[in-house]
């Protein structure tokens, strides 16, 4: 296995170590997984979240149950019905 040297802000590395320890892993393991995923062309978690958010917004435009001029308008009683 090859070695890789990175320059990282000390505070960022400290926080990464704390997070990794809380997840019972290591920063080295997490970085290795990220690079393997990146090299394989896998979509990153951040990109997956962006895609999901875009899909949600697009779906919301086609929903007929929304509030507003073409949808249902809510009264205070509707919202606080017991």
C-alpha positions in Angstrom: 0.0 0.0 0.0 1.3 3.5 -0.9 1.6 6.3 1.6 0.1 9.8 1.1 1.1 13.0 2.9 -1.5 15.7 3.4 -1.4 19.1 4.9 -4.4 19.7 7.1 -5.3 22.4 9.5 -4.6 21.1 13.0 -8.0 22.0 14.3 -9.7 20.2 11.4 -7.6 17.1 12.1 -8.4 17.2 15.8 -12.1 17.4 15.1 -11.8 14.6 12.5 -10.0 12.4 15.1 -12.7 13.0 17.7 -15.4 12.2 15.2 -13.6 9.0 14.0 -13.0 7.9 17.6 -16.7 8.3 18.3 -17.5 6.2 15.3 -15.0 3.5 16.4 -12.8 4.1 13.3 -9.8 6.2 12.3 -9.2 9.2 10.2 -6.9 7.0 8.0 -9.7 4.6 7.4 -12.2 7.3 6.5 -9.8 9.0 4.1 -8.9 5.7 2.5 -12.6 4.9 2.0 -13.2 8.4 0.5 -10.3 8.1 -1.9 -11.4 4.6 -3.0 -14.9 5.8 -3.6 -13.6 8.9 -5.4 -11.3 6.9 -7.6 -14.1 4.5 -8.5 -16.2 7.4 -9.6 -18.9 6.8 -7.0 -21.2 9.6 -6.2 -20.3 11.3 -2.9 -22.7 11.5 0.0 -22.9 15.3 -0.5 -23.8 14.9 -4.2 -26.4 12.3 -3.2 -28.0 14.7 -0.8 -28.0 17.5 -3.5 -29.7 15.1 -5.9 -32.3 14.1 -3.4 -33.0 17.7 -2.5 -33.4 18.6 -6.1 -35.8 15.6 -6.7 -37.8 16.6 -3.6 -38.2 20.2 -4.9 -39.2 19.1 -8.3 -41.7 16.7 -6.9 -43.1 19.4 -4.7 -43.9 21.5 -7.8 -46.2 18.7 -9.1 -47.9 18.1 -5.7 -51.6 19.1 -5.6 -52.0 19.1 -1.9 -49.8 22.2 -1.2 -51.1 25.4 0.2 -51.5 28.5 -1.9 -53.8 29.7 -4.7 -54.2 26.3 -6.3 -54.0 24.1 -3.2 -55.7 23.8 0.1 -55.5 26.8 2.5 -55.3 26.0 6.1 -57.3 27.7 8.9 -56.0 28.1 12.4 -58.5 25.5 13.6 -57.3 23.1 10.9 -53.7 23.4 12.2 -54.7 23.1 15.9 -57.4 20.5 15.7 -57.3 18.0 18.6 
